[in-house]
């Protein structure tokens, strides 16, 4: 335990000095989805006490859920990038526009707890250009909620 703490501290010191590089951000590759499916199968096999059918169903469900969720945000960012370039938005602000489009996808398209106008108004108040925001939304797609969502009530 003590050795692990010492090695961890030493690696951080060496990283600050530039002698040791810390790990990179994980990237998706060709083998990412099969490895994810195999790992999900192994977990499902353990949970299902050796039931192959249940493990296969579990792995298929997790793989399809991951495939539908991860790609949507990446594809949306790829679609708004040309809009940001055409509008000559400084690259330092691209992260804010990416956060905006992530919020559109999460709150407006998926969860349907906000309207597009509410989210655009919020980000306009934070200093982003409203016209560019609307162009980004139209580039991603027109599957938006146009009326205010009805809040849930307890029965």
Secondary structure, DSSP 8 states (H G I E B T S, - for coil): -HHHHHHHHHHHHHHHHTSS---------TTHHHHHHHHHHHHHHHHTTT-HHHHHHHHHHHHHHHHHHHHHHHHHHHHHHHHHHHTT--GGGHHHHHHHHHHIIIIIIIS--S-HHHHHHHHHHTT--HHHHHHHHHHH-S----S--------
